[in-house]
Amino acid sequence: MKKLPAPLLARISWRLLPFLLLMYIMAFLDRANVGFAKVAFQADTGISDAAFAFGAGVFFAGYALLEVPSNLIMHRVGARMWMCRIMVTWGLVSAAMMFAHDQTTFYVLRFLLGVAEAGFFPGVILYLTYWFPAAHRAQAMGFFYFGAPLAFIFGSPLSGLLLELDGMGGWHGWQWLFAVEGLMAVAVGIWAYFHLDNRPADATWLSREDKALLQDILDSEERAKGGHGHSLLAALCQPRVLYLALIYLLIQASVYGVVFYLPSQVAGLLGTKVGLLVGVVSAIPWLCALLAAWWIPGHAERTGQPRGIASLTLVMAAVGMAASVSFSSPLLGVAALCLAAAGFIAVQPVFWTFPANTLAGAAAAGGIAFINSLGAVGGFIAPIVKNWAEGFFHSPAAGLYLLAGTTLLAAALVLGVRARLAPGLAAPSAA
């Protein structure tokens, strides 16, 4: 695989990655802040645990429905306009959550939030393939994945602080939370229109020689993918794409089985209500996830063992999830959550090297979005399955035990990636 000269790689990285990271922080915060609002929101609205679980998950129904068409539109019209549209609309819907005073409104707004955000994540994954050759892609994706932990490192204290504004201006704390964090996304979305360039050819901050070199490397990689389906329909129907989609579904089930409940779980460990203290402590697992997302993808790239490292990382996540509900000690419980968050965040940029390095053109736009859509199904079912398991087994730990088991299944399936996929769909190191 050809590599970019270090100065050119640094120029592209510093121009694009911090801003894409900011966008992802806003996205993750606005989809997951309902976890911080949970206790106060339910107390004020009377929404049951089952209704909250469905509302938290129904976001992913709207998200999954429009992933593929959204990504195809971005491939056609460009990231600059489309990412702006996505962020502005999801920010407005997220802010409108402050009016979710009953179960029906909660369901509708969460569904519409998913519709508005659909295409953002796979759009960024696709966008990275326009700018970063395969040799640099895992590291670029790993940096982008800093967004999830950073959303909680900074967003957890912010959310806790906003909840403590309860009564200010006649609003509940959870209303302040949704309004402020939603409007922050709107502001970043408007900024995106002026900051992003659709393709290297549009970048006025690159010299003509740098553009030609980058495009030559990217074009040669696209030609090398020629045997792996430029047809969108062919890409979506391939068993190897479905296999990857199943793995990603299981990964996302583990992510959102923890994310939507982590603040209330930490509050239970500390024996206090969700507020600033819980927000600060809840940021600790995401600091660990940040460090893991920095180190693990680079290690996988350097060693050429993405399957084995991804599988071990998922095992780590499963152990952490199960252990987090096995201890009554706040110290051990939070340490286990650190292990879980580090595992299920750090594995994802490694996972995305499998499809991103082999699908091209419309097949890349549709295939990546399709895999992410199936992952969204995992986010939809995780809160519902967790709530069901806790009720069926009459144990507050049963839900995370079950999801830890499905995470171990994902770890086993990752080991079969090379065997199940055609050689061209393996990670770059296997090529």
C-alpha positions as CSV (number, residue, x, y, z in Angstrom):
1,M,0.0,0.0,0.0
2,K,1.3,3.5,-0.9
3,K,1.6,6.0,1.8
4,L,1.4,9.8,1.7
5,P,4.4,11.9,2.6
6,A,4.3,12.9,6.2
7,P,3.8,16.6,5.7
8,L,0.9,16.1,3.3
9,L,-0.7,13.5,5.6
10,A,-0.3,16.0,8.5
11,R,-1.9,18.8,6.5
12,I,-4.9,16.8,5.6
13,S,-5.3,15.3,9.0
14,W,-5.1,18.7,10.8
15,R,-7.6,20.3,8.4
16,L,-10.2,17.5,8.5
17,L,-10.0,15.3,11.5
18,P,-10.5,17.8,14.4
19,F,-13.6,19.2,12.7
20,L,-15.0,15.7,11.9
21,L,-14.3,14.8,15.5
22,L,-16.3,17.8,16.7
23,M,-19.2,16.8,14.6
24,Y,-19.1,13.3,16.0
25,I,-19.0,14.6,19.6
26,M,-22.2,16.6,18.8
27,A,-23.8,13.5,17.2
28,F,-23.1,11.1,20.0
29,L,-24.0,13.6,22.7
30,D,-27.4,14.4,21.1
31,R,-28.3,10.7,20.7
32,A,-27.2,9.6,24.1
33,N,-28.0,12.5,26.4
34,V,-31.4,10.9,27.0
35,G,-29.4,8.6,29.4
36,F,-28.5,11.6,31.6
37,A,-32.1,12.9,31.4
38,K,-33.6,9.5,32.2
39,V,-34.3,9.8,35.9
40,A,-35.5,13.4,36.0
41,F,-37.3,13.0,32.7
42,Q,-39.2,9.9,33.9
43,A,-40.0,11.6,37.2
44,D,-41.5,14.6,35.5
45,T,-43.4,12.9,32.7
46,G,-44.4,9.6,34.3
47,I,-42.9,7.5,31.5
48,S,-42.3,3.9,32.5
49,D,-39.0,2.0,32.2
50,A,-40.4,0.0,29.3
51,A,-41.5,3.1,27.5
52,F,-38.2,4.8,28.1
53,A,-36.4,1.7,26.7
54,F,-38.5,1.8,23.5
55,G,-38.1,5.5,23.1
56,A,-34.4,5.4,23.5
57,G,-34.1,2.6,21.0
58,V,-36.7,3.9,18.4
59,F,-34.1,6.5,17.4
60,F,-32.3,3.7,15.6
61,A,-35.4,2.7,13.6
62,G,-35.6,6.0,11.8
63,Y,-31.8,6.0,11.6
64,A,-31.6,2.6,9.9
65,L,-34.4,3.3,7.4
66,L,-32.7,6.2,5.7
67,E,-29.0,5.3,6.1
68,V,-28.5,4.0,2.6
69,P,-30.4,6.7,0.6
70,S,-28.8,9.4,2.7
71,N,-25.3,8.1,2.0
72,L,-26.1,7.8,-1.7
73,I,-27.3,11.4,-1.7
74,M,-24.0,12.5,-0.1
75,H,-22.0,10.6,-2.6
76,R,-23.8,12.5,-5.3
77,V,-24.2,16.1,-3.9
78,G,-21.1,16.2,-1.7
79,A,-20.4,16.2,2.0
80,R,-20.3,20.0,2.4
81,M,-24.0,20.6,1.8
82,W,-25.3,17.2,3.1
83,M,-23.4,17.2,6.4
84,C,-24.7,20.7,7.0
85,R,-28.3,19.6,6.3
86,I,-27.9,16.5,8.6
87,M,-26.5,18.4,11.6
88,V,-28.9,21.4,11.4
89,T,-32.0,19.2,11.3
90,W,-30.9,16.8,14.0
91,G,-29.9,19.7,16.2
92,L,-33.4,21.3,15.9
93,V,-35.1,18.0,16.6
94,S,-32.9,17.3,19.6
95,A,-33.7,20.7,21.0
96,A,-37.4,20.0,20.4
97,M,-37.0,17.1,22.9
98,M,-37.6,19.7,25.6
99,F,-41.3,19.6,24.7
100,A,-41.5,15.7,25.1
101,H,-44.0,15.8,28.0
102,D,-45.7,12.5,27.2
103,Q,-44.9,9.1,25.9
104,T,-46.2,9.7,22.3
105,T,-44.2,12.9,21.8
106,F,-41.1,11.2,23.2
107,Y,-41.5,8.3,20.7
108,V,-42.1,10.7,17.7
109,L,-39.2,13.0,18.5
110,R,-36.7,10.1,19.1
111,F,-37.8,8.6,15.8
112,L,-37.4,11.9,14.0
113,L,-34.0,12.4,15.6
114,G,-32.9,9.1,14.0
115,V,-34.4,10.2,10.6
116,A,-32.5,13.5,10.8
117,E,-29.2,12.0,11.8
118,A,-29.4,9.1,9.3
119,G,-26.3,9.0,7.1
120,F,-24.0,11.1,9.3
121,F,-21.8,8.3,10.5
122,P,-21.5,6.2,7.3
123,G,-21.2,9.5,5.5
124,V,-18.0,10.4,7.5
125,I,-16.6,6.9,7.0
126,L,-17.2,7.3,3.2
127,Y,-15.8,10.8,3.3
128,L,-12.5,9.5,4.9
129,T,-12.1,7.2,1.9
130,Y,-12.0,10.3,-0.3
131,W,-9.1,11.8,1.6
132,F,-7.1,9.0,3.3
133,P,-5.4,6.1,1.4
134,A,-5.8,2.6,2.9
135,A,-2.4,2.8,4.6
136,H,-3.6,5.7,6.8
137,R,-7.3,4.9,7.2
138,A,-7.3,2.9,10.4
139,Q,-5.5,5.7,12.2
140,A,-7.8,8.3,10.7
141,M,-10.9,6.3,11.8
142,G,-9.4,5.8,15.2
143,F,-9.0,9.5,15.6
144,F,-12.6,10.1,14.5
145,Y,-13.7,7.5,17.1
146,F,-12.3,9.8,19.8
147,G,-15.7,11.6,19.4
148,A,-17.7,9.0,21.4
149,P,-15.5,9.1,24.5
150,L,-14.9,12.9,24.2
151,A,-18.7,13.4,24.0
152,F,-18.9,11.9,27.4
153,I,-15.7,13.2,28.9
154,F,-16.9,16.8,28.3
155,G,-20.6,16.1,27.8
156,S,-21.1,14.2,31.1
157,P,-20.2,17.1,33.3
158,L,-22.0,19.5,31.0
159,S,-25.2,17.4,31.1
160,G,-25.0,17.0,34.8
161,L,-24.6,20.8,35.2
162,L,-27.5,21.5,32.9
163,L,-29.7,19.1,34.9
164,E,-28.9,21.2,38.0
165,L,-30.5,24.3,36.3
166,D,-33.8,22.7,37.2
167,G,-36.4,25.5,37.8
168,M,-34.4,28.2,36.1
169,G,-36.6,30.2,33.8
170,G,-39.5,27.9,34.6
171,W,-37.8,25.0,32.8
172,H,-36.9,21.6,34.1
173,G,-33.2,20.6,34.1
174,W,-33.7,18.0,31.4
175,Q,-35.3,20.7,29.2
176,W,-32.2,22.9,29.5
177,L,-30.1,19.8,28.6
178,F,-31.9,19.1,25.4
179,A,-32.2,22.7,24.3
180,V,-28.6,23.7,24.8
181,E,-27.0,20.6,23.4
182,G,-29.3,20.5,20.4
183,L,-28.6,24.1,19.5
184,M,-24.9,23.5,19.8
185,A,-25.2,20.9,17.0
186,V,-27.0,23.5,14.8
187,A,-24.1,25.9,15.2
188,V,-21.6,23.2,14.2
189,G,-23.7,22.2,11.2
190,I,-23.7,25.7,9.8
191,W,-19.9,25.9,10.3
192,A,-19.6,22.6,8.4
193,Y,-20.9,24.2,5.3
194,F,-18.0,26.7,5.2
195,H,-15.3,24.3,6.5
196,L,-15.6,21.0,4.5
197,D,-14.4,20.4,1.0
198,N,-16.2,17.7,-1.0
199,R,-13.1,16.2,-2.6
200,P,-9.3,16.9,-2.8
201,A,-9.8,18.7,-6.1
202,D,-11.9,21.3,-4.2
203,A,-9.3,22.0,-1.5
204,T,-7.7,25.4,-1.9
205,W,-5.4,24.6,1.0
206,L,-3.6,21.9,-1.0
207,S,-1.1,22.6,-3.7
208,R,-1.7,21.3,-7.3
209,E,1.1,18.8,-6.8
210,D,-0.3,17.5,-3.5
211,K,-3.7,17.1,-5.0
212,A,-2.3,15.2,-7.9
213,L,-0.3,12.9,-5.7
214,L,-3.2,12.2,-3.3
215,Q,-5.6,11.6,-6.2
216,D,-3.2,9.2,-7.9
217,I,-2.9,7.0,-4.9
218,L,-6.7,7.0,-4.3
219,D,-7.4,6.2,-7.9
220,S,-5.0,3.3,-7.9
221,E,-6.7,1.9,-4.9
222,E,-10.1,2.3,-6.5
223,R,-8.9,0.4,-9.6
224,A,-7.6,-2.4,-7.3
225,K,-11.1,-2.8,-5.8
226,G,-12.6,-3.3,-9.3
227,G,-13.3,-7.0,-8.7
228,H,-15.3,-6.4,-5.6
229,G,-18.5,-4.9,-6.8
230,H,-19.1,-1.4,-7.9
231,S,-22.7,-2.3,-8.2
232,L,-24.7,-1.2,-5.2
233,L,-27.2,-4.1,-5.4
234,A,-24.3,-6.6,-5.8
235,A,-22.6,-5.2,-2.7
236,L,-25.7,-5.3,-0.5
237,C,-26.5,-8.9,-1.5
238,Q,-23.1,-10.4,-0.9
239,P,-22.9,-12.8,2.1
240,R,-19.6,-11.1,3.2
241,V,-21.4,-7.8,3.6
242,L,-24.2,-9.4,5.5
243,Y,-21.7,-11.1,7.7
244,L,-20.0,-7.8,8.6
245,A,-23.4,-6.3,9.2
246,L,-24.2,-9.0,11.7
247,I,-21.0,-8.4,13.6
248,Y,-21.6,-4.7,13.7
249,L,-25.2,-5.2,14.9
250,L,-23.8,-7.2,17.9
251,I,-21.2,-4.5,18.6
252,Q,-23.7,-1.7,18.6
253,A,-26.0,-3.7,20.9
254,S,-23.2,-3.8,23.5
255,V,-22.5,-0.1,23.0
256,Y,-26.0,1.1,23.6
257,G,-26.8,-1.5,26.2
258,V,-24.4,0.5,28.3
259,V,-24.6,4.1,27.0
260,F,-28.3,4.7,27.7
261,Y,-28.0,3.5,31.3
262,L,-24.4,4.4,32.3
263,P,-25.3,7.6,34.2
264,S,-28.1,5.9,36.2
265,Q,-25.8,2.9,36.8
266,V,-23.0,5.1,38.1
267,A,-25.6,7.0,40.3
268,G,-26.6,3.6,41.8
269,L,-23.0,2.7,42.5
270,L,-22.4,6.1,44.2
271,G,-25.8,6.1,46.0
272,T,-26.7,9.6,44.7
273,K,-28.9,11.2,42.1
274,V,-27.8,12.1,38.6
275,G,-26.1,15.5,38.7
276,L,-22.7,17.1,38.4
277,L,-20.9,14.4,40.5
278,V,-22.4,11.6,38.5
279,G,-21.5,13.4,35.3
280,V,-17.8,13.8,36.4
281,V,-17.5,10.1,37.5
282,S,-19.3,8.9,34.3
283,A,-16.6,10.6,32.3
284,I,-13.9,8.3,33.6
285,P,-14.9,5.2,31.5
286,W,-14.8,7.4,28.4
287,L,-11.4,8.7,29.2
288,C,-10.2,5.1,29.2
289,A,-12.1,4.6,25.9
290,L,-10.3,7.6,24.5
291,L,-6.9,6.1,25.3
292,A,-7.9,2.7,23.9
293,A,-9.2,4.3,20.7
294,W,-5.9,6.1,20.3
295,W,-3.7,3.0,20.9
296,I,-5.6,-0.1,19.7
297,P,-6.3,0.8,16.0
298,G,-2.7,1.9,15.5
299,H,-1.5,-1.4,17.1
300,A,-3.7,-3.4,14.8
301,E,-2.3,-1.5,11.8
302,R,1.3,-2.0,12.9
303,T,1.1,-5.7,13.7
304,G,-1.1,-6.6,10.7
305,Q,-3.5,-8.6,13.0
306,P,-6.8,-6.7,12.9
307,R,-9.0,-9.8,13.4
308,G,-7.2,-11.1,16.5
309,I,-6.9,-7.7,18.1
310,A,-10.6,-6.8,17.3
311,S,-11.7,-10.1,18.8
312,L,-9.6,-9.7,22.0
313,T,-10.9,-6.1,22.3
314,L,-14.5,-7.4,22.2
315,V,-13.7,-10.0,24.8
316,M,-12.4,-7.2,27.0
317,A,-15.7,-5.3,26.5
318,A,-17.8,-8.4,27.4
319,V,-15.8,-9.0,30.6
320,G,-16.2,-5.4,31.6
321,M,-20.0,-5.3,31.0
322,A,-20.6,-8.5,33.1
323,A,-18.2,-7.3,35.9
324,S,-19.8,-3.9,36.1
325,V,-23.0,-5.4,37.5
326,S,-21.2,-8.0,39.6
327,F,-19.6,-5.6,42.1
328,S,-21.3,-3.4,44.7
329,S,-18.0,-1.5,45.2
330,P,-18.1,1.9,43.4
331,L,-14.4,1.6,42.6
332,L,-14.6,-1.9,41.1
333,G,-17.9,-1.1,39.3
334,V,-16.5,2.0,37.6
335,A,-13.3,0.1,36.8
336,A,-15.3,-2.5,35.0
337,L,-17.2,0.1,33.1
338,C,-13.8,1.5,32.0
339,L,-13.0,-1.9,30.6
340,A,-16.3,-2.2,28.8
341,A,-16.2,1.3,27.3
342,A,-12.6,1.0,26.2
343,G,-13.4,-2.3,24.4
344,F,-16.5,-1.5,22.5
345,I,-15.3,1.9,21.4
346,A,-11.7,0.9,20.3
347,V,-12.9,-2.1,18.3
348,Q,-15.0,0.0,15.9
349,P,-12.3,1.8,13.9
350,V,-10.5,-1.6,13.5
351,F,-13.8,-3.2,12.3
352,W,-14.4,-0.4,9.7
353,T,-11.1,-1.2,7.9
354,F,-12.7,-4.4,6.6
355,P,-15.4,-2.9,4.4
356,A,-13.8,0.6,3.8
357,N,-10.7,-0.8,2.2
358,T,-12.5,-2.9,-0.4
359,L,-15.8,-1.4,-1.5
360,A,-15.7,1.4,-4.1
361,G,-18.0,4.0,-5.7
362,A,-21.7,3.5,-5.1
363,A,-21.0,0.1,-3.6
364,A,-18.9,1.9,-0.9
365,A,-21.6,4.5,-0.2
366,G,-24.4,1.9,0.0
367,G,-22.4,-0.9,1.5
368,I,-21.0,1.1,4.4
369,A,-24.4,2.6,5.1
370,F,-26.1,-0.8,4.9
371,I,-23.7,-2.2,7.5
372,N,-24.2,0.8,9.7
373,S,-28.0,0.4,9.3
374,L,-27.9,-3.1,10.6
375,G,-25.7,-1.8,13.4
376,A,-28.5,0.6,14.2
377,V,-30.9,-2.3,14.7
378,G,-28.5,-3.4,17.5
379,G,-28.9,0.0,19.1
380,F,-32.7,-0.3,18.8
381,I,-33.0,-3.7,20.3
382,A,-30.4,-3.4,23.1
383,P,-32.5,-1.2,25.6
384,I,-35.5,-3.4,24.9
385,V,-33.7,-6.7,25.4
386,K,-31.9,-5.4,28.5
387,N,-35.2,-4.3,30.0
388,W,-36.9,-7.6,29.1
389,A,-34.1,-9.7,30.6
390,E,-34.1,-7.8,33.8
391,G,-37.9,-8.3,34.1
392,F,-37.9,-11.9,33.0
393,F,-35.1,-13.0,35.3
394,H,-36.1,-10.6,38.1
395,S,-32.5,-9.3,38.3
396,P,-31.1,-5.9,37.5
397,A,-27.9,-7.6,36.3
398,A,-29.5,-9.9,33.8
399,G,-29.6,-7.4,30.9
400,L,-25.9,-6.7,30.9
401,Y,-25.1,-10.4,31.4
402,L,-27.1,-11.2,28.3
403,L,-25.5,-8.4,26.2
404,A,-22.0,-9.5,27.4
405,G,-22.9,-12.9,25.9
406,T,-23.8,-11.4,22.5
407,T,-20.5,-9.4,22.6
408,L,-18.6,-12.6,23.0
409,L,-20.5,-13.9,20.0
410,A,-19.3,-10.9,18.0
411,A,-15.7,-11.6,19.2
412,A,-16.0,-15.2,17.8
413,L,-17.5,-13.9,14.5
414,V,-14.7,-11.5,14.0
415,L,-12.2,-14.4,13.9
416,G,-14.2,-15.8,10.9
417,V,-13.9,-12.6,8.8
418,R,-10.9,-13.9,6.8
419,A,-12.5,-17.3,6.3
420,R,-15.9,-16.0,5.3
421,L,-14.8,-13.0,3.2
422,A,-13.2,-13.0,-0.2
423,P,-9.5,-12.2,0.1
424,G,-10.1,-8.6,-1.2
425,L,-12.4,-7.8,1.7
426,A,-9.9,-8.7,4.3
427,A,-8.1,-6.1,6.3
428,P,-5.3,-4.3,4.4
429,S,-2.6,-6.3,6.2
430,A,-4.0,-9.5,4.8
431,A,-3.9,-8.3,1.2
